[in-house]
Amino acid sequence: MLKHVVMWTLKKEAHGKNKEENLTTMYDKLMALPAIIEEIREYEVGVNKSERSSAFDIVLVSAFENETDLETYRTHPQHLDVADFIKEVTKKTAVVDYDIKE
């Protein structure tokens, strides 16, 4: 199993909307993907509650059977649409992909 973790910090304003509005839209767009992309095995989106200056605003924790399934997710047209929106509203991204040993 392969875990895919992504964290983002949003811009204060983008798309003519404030950070909170874009955060809600981003959350909704991300949460729609598991119903569309069958390769997703686990999927969790969380909005940050920490007030630390080093904290990111939102995180995605997902799991896939293998690298091929993760690549299918990455290149899926619906994911690409969501990714385009995310690129426009975020200023910082961190990604970690790692194997789960079973």
Backbone torsions as a table, in degrees:
resi	resn	phi	psi	omega
1	MET	NA	143.6	-178.4
2	LEU	-119.0	125.7	176.0
3	LYS	-94.6	141.0	179.2
4	HIS	-127.7	114.5	-177.0
5	VAL	-120.4	128.7	178.7
6	VAL	-132.6	135.3	176.8
7	MET	-124.5	143.1	-178.4
8	TRP	-133.0	148.4	168.0
9	THR	-113.6	127.8	-177.5
10	LEU	-89.3	154.3	173.3
11	LYS	-70.3	155.4	179.0
12	LYS	-64.2	-30.3	178.6
13	GLU	-152.2	139.7	176.8
14	ALA	-165.3	152.2	179.3
15	HIS	61.3	22.3	-178.2
16	GLY	72.2	14.5	-179.4
17	LYS	-126.3	158.3	178.1
18	ASN	-82.3	172.9	-176.4
19	LYS	-56.5	-44.7	-177.0
20	GLU	-64.9	-39.9	178.4
21	GLU	-65.7	-43.8	178.3
22	ASN	-67.2	-33.4	177.1
23	LEU	-63.6	-43.1	177.9
24	THR	-63.5	-45.0	178.9
25	THR	-62.6	-43.9	-179.9
26	MET	-61.8	-45.6	178.2
27	TYR	-57.1	-49.3	-178.8
28	ASP	-61.8	-43.0	179.3
29	LYS	-63.7	-44.1	178.5
30	LEU	-63.3	-43.1	-176.9
31	MET	-68.0	-17.9	178.5
32	ALA	-78.4	-19.9	-172.7
33	LEU	-66.4	-39.3	-178.0
34	PRO	-60.4	-28.7	178.5
35	ALA	-74.8	-15.4	-175.2
36	ILE	-105.9	-35.5	-173.6
37	ILE	-108.7	105.7	-171.7
38	GLU	-71.0	-17.0	-179.5
39	GLU	-72.3	-14.8	179.9
40	ILE	-70.6	125.1	179.0
41	ARG	-97.9	-39.4	177.7
42	GLU	-138.0	149.6	-175.4
43	TYR	-159.4	124.4	-179.7
44	GLU	-143.6	132.6	176.3
45	VAL	-120.9	130.7	-179.4
46	GLY	-129.5	139.1	176.4
47	VAL	-97.9	131.6	-175.6
48	ASN	-59.3	141.0	174.7
49	LYS	-115.2	-9.9	-177.6
50	SER	-76.2	145.8	177.1
51	GLU	-100.9	7.8	178.9
52	ARG	-64.7	142.7	-179.5
53	SER	-67.1	-23.2	-179.5
54	SER	-86.7	-4.4	-176.3
55	ALA	-73.9	144.7	172.0
56	PHE	-85.5	165.8	-176.4
57	ASP	-86.5	-33.5	-174.7
58	ILE	-151.0	148.8	-178.6
59	VAL	-134.4	145.9	172.4
60	LEU	-119.1	127.6	174.1
61	VAL	-122.3	115.9	-177.3
62	SER	-134.5	164.2	-179.6
63	ALA	-137.3	146.5	-179.3
64	PHE	-137.2	153.6	-179.1
65	GLU	-62.5	-36.2	-174.9
66	ASN	-162.0	178.6	-178.9
67	GLU	-62.9	-35.2	179.3
68	THR	-62.5	-44.2	178.7
69	ASP	-66.2	-38.3	176.8
70	LEU	-63.6	-41.3	178.6
71	GLU	-65.9	-36.5	175.2
72	THR	-61.0	-43.2	176.4
73	TYR	-61.4	-49.4	-177.4
74	ARG	-59.0	-34.1	-175.2
75	THR	-101.0	1.4	179.3
76	HIS	-65.2	136.1	-177.7
77	PRO	-55.0	-38.3	179.0
78	GLN	-67.1	-40.4	177.3
79	HIS	-64.6	-41.1	179.6
80	LEU	-62.2	-37.8	175.9
81	ASP	-62.4	-45.0	178.3
82	VAL	-64.6	-43.3	180.0
83	ALA	-60.9	-38.3	177.7
84	ASP	-61.8	-44.1	177.2
85	PHE	-61.5	-46.5	-178.0
86	ILE	-59.9	-42.6	179.4
87	LYS	-59.7	-33.5	-178.3
88	GLU	-75.7	-29.0	-173.3
89	VAL	-105.4	-5.1	-178.3
90	THR	-109.5	154.6	177.5
91	LYS	-114.9	-15.4	-178.0
92	LYS	-149.0	139.1	-179.8
93	THR	-136.3	142.5	172.0
94	ALA	-131.9	138.8	-177.4
95	VAL	-132.9	139.7	171.4
96	VAL	-137.6	127.8	172.2
97	ASP	-117.7	129.8	-179.1
98	TYR	-148.8	153.3	178.8
99	ASP	-82.3	141.7	171.6
100	ILE	-99.6	120.8	178.6
101	LYS	-85.7	124.9	-178.5
102	GLU	-109.2	NA	NA
